[in-house]
Structures are given as C-alpha cells and as structure tokens.
Amino acid sequence: MTSIRGAGPLVFGSSSPGCDEIGPFSSCRIAKLGFVSLNGTNVIGLDYRGKTVRLNVNVRSSFLNPIKAMEDSTTASFTNTNFCAAAISSGENLHQMSTVRKSTNIVWHKSSVEKFDRQELLQQKGCVIWITGLSGSGKSTLACALSRGLHSRGKLTYILDGDNVRHGLNSDLSFKVEDRAENIRRIGEVAKLFADAGIICIASLISPYRKDRDACRALLPEGDFIEVFLDVPLQVCEARDPKGLYKLARCGKIKGFTGIDDPYEPPLNCEIVLQQKGGDCVSPSDMAEKVISYLEEKGYLQA
C-alpha cells in the first residue's frame, strides 16, 4: 500500500506489481517520483484492501496543488468518464451513498459490535417506553418510579424527560407547533439510539399529536416502542397543576397550552393504558409495576 501525499487529505493508491486495471483507469509502476494526473473528473475511485473507495474531489479548484507521489510508487490517470456508475455497479464491497433530508453523500458505517451483543452484555433488550399524557398527569413521576423499579432488578434505564431535554439538546426550540414536532422528533431519534445500545429508554413528555408519536414508533423495530398512556382527566390534572401552568394558561399568559387552547390527541392503539378517575388514585410504584410486568411478559428483561 502506498500513500500519495498532497495539499489535501491523504489519498491511497494501489502499488501492486505491474499494471492494474481498476475501473476505467489504469495504474502502472514507475521507478522515481511522479504525479497523479487528474483530468477534470470530480470523482476518484481507488482500490483499497479489496474495496472500491469513492473520493469526491473538485480537481478544478485552485486550492488543489499537484499531488506528489512517493518514490517507487504508481501514477494513475483519471479521465472524465462515468466511473462513479461503473464503480457502484461493479464494486462488490462499495458502501451505499445516501441522502437523508438535508444530509447528502453519507454512508452508514456498520459496527462490529451489534445491538444483540450489547443486549447479551446487559442481559436485557433495548426498547423505548414512551409515556404520554396531559401536563400534570404524572408522567415524570411514573418515569422515575419505573426507572427505580427496573434499577432494583439490575436493569439499565435512562429517562428522557421533556423538560430536561429542553434544558440542553432542545433549548433552541419554542412551543410553536413546528418546534414541538421537532422536539419530539429529536427525542425519538435519541431514544432510538438508547434502545440500540441495549438500554431501556423511558421517554416522558406530553407529545400531544398522534402523528408525531407514530413517527417515533416507526423509527424502531416492531414491538420495541411501548406507548404508555396516562389517562387522567383534564380537571384532575388542572387541580394538581404542579407547575402552575394551567393557571397561567387560563389567564392567557401562556398560549397554545395543551388541554386549554391546544388539543391533546389520545393514543388509539397504545400498549398500556393507566387510568385514574375521580378520587381513585393509583400509586406511582403500582403503575410502574404494571409496566414492568408487561416488560417481563414480552421478554425485555432478559437477553
């Protein structure tokens, strides 16, 4: 393997004896120092350890200085051809380039340690427990009780609390409709990473709109998104009003508050419903045990 050094990033070329045909270009061995000739192409394909490597290079840019090859190296000439298409069709180990929203030319790098390996290490299965309900319904309280109950059983959890996440990752988001959707999208993506790590992730946030919750569900494999609906009447939540937000909303000091002047769309097909009506108050630990029983039944508390 011979490195070719230039003004830009390190480029690798083949140094096998003789002349090698790689795609539409050839490389031939020379005795002394030489240069790589780039004849107007924007994509370079090189053979590196049996893999076709695609490099995006703007060879017409003024910043690109001649690339000096090491002694006893190779020189290669690239012509303006459909090399990229040829490399994709013929390269057995070529990674698939992707475009995701505004991110272009990205490649998923597969790890040698997979979710299964991490779950074996932790002796549990990664999943997302998504607790949804009105403000004051007890989501954060349940999340903490659930985390404590699982911790006492030797299971690793992490809580993504709606307010806590807005202190950091989502501190740039307001409570407008579009920002609330982005808030939930980001939390869903982070929760997905925790689940992939083999961790039982507990997401606790109002998440009032079905389409946003369903979008988060779609990020995970079937069964790994467990939606828990805290079905507590508005009048009960407003009577509690632990943060004083309902009072502010009623006075018009908070606009777009869920349950007052913005709708809450209850789940239609959630995995668990925890109801509280009237004076019948179930303790947080009892509600947590119901969720834990579900996890045990579905096999999430073992690898």
N, C-alpha and C positions, 0 to 999 in steps of 0.2 A: 504494500500500500504506500503510495507516495503522496505527500501533501504538496499542494500548489499554493504558494503564499502570494497575496496581493494586497491592495489597499483596502479591500472589502473583507467580508467574512471568509473563513477558511473554506477552501474548495477541495474536494477529493477527486483524484483521477486514478485510472487503472494503470498498473505498472507491470502487468503480466508480460512475459517474453513474446516477441513477435508483434504482429499486428492483430488487434482485436476489433471485431465488428460489434458495435453497440448501437442498436437502433439505426438511425440514418447517418451516423458519423463513424469514423474510424480513428483509432489511436495507434501510432507507430513509435517504436522505441528510437530514441536518439542518444548520442554519446555525450553531448555537452548541454550547457544551459540553453533553454529555449523559451518560447512564449506560447500561451494559449491564444489562438486566434478566434475571436467571437464575431462572426459575420452577420450582425444585425438581428440575431434571434433574441427573444425575451425569455425563453425557457431552456434550461440546460438539463439534460438527463444524463446521469452518470451511473456506472455500475459500482456499487459499494457493498462488498461482502455478499455478493449474490443478490442484492436488492437494487432495483431501479430507484434512484433518488432524483426527485424533481426539484430544481432550484429556479426560483424566479429572479431574473437579473435583467435590469434595464441597461443594456450594453451601449445605448446611445447617449446615456447621461455623461456629462462632462466630468463627474467626480470619479468615474471608474478608470483608474490608471492601469497600464499594462500589467498583467499578472505574470510574475517571474516564476518559472519552474525550477525545481531543484535539479542538480546535476544528475545525469543518468536517469532522467525521468521520461515522461511521454509528452507529446504535443498532440493536441486534438483540434480539429477544425469543425465548427458547427455551422451549418447552413440554415437559412430561413425556410424550414420545412414544417410539416405537420408532426414534428417529433412528439409533442405532448400527447396527441391522439394515439400515435403508434406505441408510445410507452405505456399508456393506460391499457391498451388492448393486449399488449404482449407481456407486460411486466407481471409475473405471477405473484410477487410479493408487494406490489405497489399499494401504498395506503390510499384510501378513497378520500379525495378532497371534498369538503362540504361547505355549504353556505347556510348559516343559521341566523335568521333575522339580518342584522347589520354586520355580522362577522363572516368574512369571506376567506377562502383558501385555508381552511382549518382542517386538521386531521385528528381523529380520535386515537390517542396513544393507549394501547392495551397494556394493562399491568400484569405482571407475573403472579401477583397475589390477588385473588378474586374475592368477591363477596362471600362465597362458600367457605374459603379459607379463614376469613375473619370471623365468620359465624362459628366455625369449629373452635377457634381460639376462645371466643367469648361464651360458647355454649348457649347461644340464643339466636333467634332470627331477627334481622333488622326489619323494621316496619315503621310506619307513621301513624300515630294516634292523633287524629285531628278533632279537637274539642271546639265545638261551635255553639253559639247561643247569644242571647242579648247581654248587654252590659249589666253587670250585677247578678248574672245567673249562677256564678260560682265557678267559672272556667279555670281561673288561675288557682283557686283553692283546690279544685279537683286534680289539676295537673300536679300540684305539689304533693298531695296525698298519694296519687298514683305513683309518682316517682319514688317517694319514700317507701311505699309498699313493695315495689319491684327491687329497690336497692336492698331492702332487708332480705330479699330472696336471692341476692347475689347477682342481680341483673343490672346491666349498664344502660342508663337512660340519659336523655338530655331534653330540657324544656326550652321550646322556642315560644316565649310569651310575647303577645302582640305589642304591649307597651315597652317591654325590654328591648325588643329588636329595633324599635323606633328611637332608642337612645343612641344607636350606633349605625348599623347597616342601612336602616331606612330613615335616618334622621333628615334626609333631604326630601322626604315625601310629606305632602299635606293630607287632609282628609277629603279632598275632592274625589269625585267618582273615579277618575282615571288614576289618581295616585293610590287610592285604596286598592284598586285592581293590581297595580304594580307592587304594592306592599305584599299582597297575598301571593303574587307570582314569585317574588324573591324568596319569601319564606318557604313556599312549596319547593323551590329548587334546592334551598339549603337543607330542608327536611329530607329530600331525596338523597342528598349526599350522606347525611347521617345514617339513613337506612341502608345505603350501600356499604357503609362502614361496619354494618352489623349491629348498630345501636338502635334501641327502641326510642324513637324520637316522638316527643309529646308536643304538638303544636296547639297553643291555646290562644285563640283570637276570635273576635266576633265573626269575621268573614261572612258578611250578610247575604252575598249573592251566590246563588247556586252555580252559575256558570264558572265563577272563579274557583269554587271548591272542586267542581268537576274537572277543571283544568289541572288542578293539583293532583287529583286522583289519577288522571291519565298519565302522569309522569312516572308512576310506579307500576310494577308488575301486578297482575290480578291478585287481590287479596291482601296486598301489603299496605293499602290505605284503609285505615279503620276510622270511620267517621262516627264521632260520639256527639249526639245532640242533647244539650241540656235544655230540656223543655220546661222552662219556668215562665209563668205568665208575666206580662209586662207590669201589671200592678204590683206584683211581688218584687220584681227587680227594682221598680221605681221606689217602693217603700224602703228597700235596703239602701239604695243609692250610696254605695261606699265611697265613691269619689266626688259626690256632689254634682255629677254631670247632668243628671236628669233635671235637677233644679235649674241649672244654667240654661239647659235646652228649653225648658218651659218658659223661662224669662226672655227667650230669644237671643241669649248671649252666645249660644252655640248653634250654628246652622248645620243642617244635614245630619242630625244625630239619629242613629238607628233606633227605631221604635217610636220616635216622636215625629220627625218630619222627613224621615228616610226609611224605606221598607226593610224588613228582615224576611228573607225567603227561607223558610224551614226546609230541612232535607226531606226528600221524598223516599229515598231508599238507603238510609244510613244503616250502619251495622248495629249500633247501640243507641237506644233512647233512654235517658234518665229523666224521669218526670218528677215534678214537685208541684202540687196543687194545694192551695189553701194553707192550712196550718200543718200539713203533713210534711215535715222536714226530715229528709234523709241525711245522715251524717256524711261528710266527705270521705271518710275511711270506708263506709259501707258502699258508697258509689264506686270508689276505687277498686274494691274487692270484686264488684261485678265486672269491671273492665279486665281485671287480672284473670278472672275465671274464663272470660272469653279468650284471652291470650293463651291460657293453658289448653283450652279445648281445641284451639286452632294450631297448636304446636309451636308457638312463637317463643316459649320459654325453654326450649331445648334446641340443640343444633340439628 
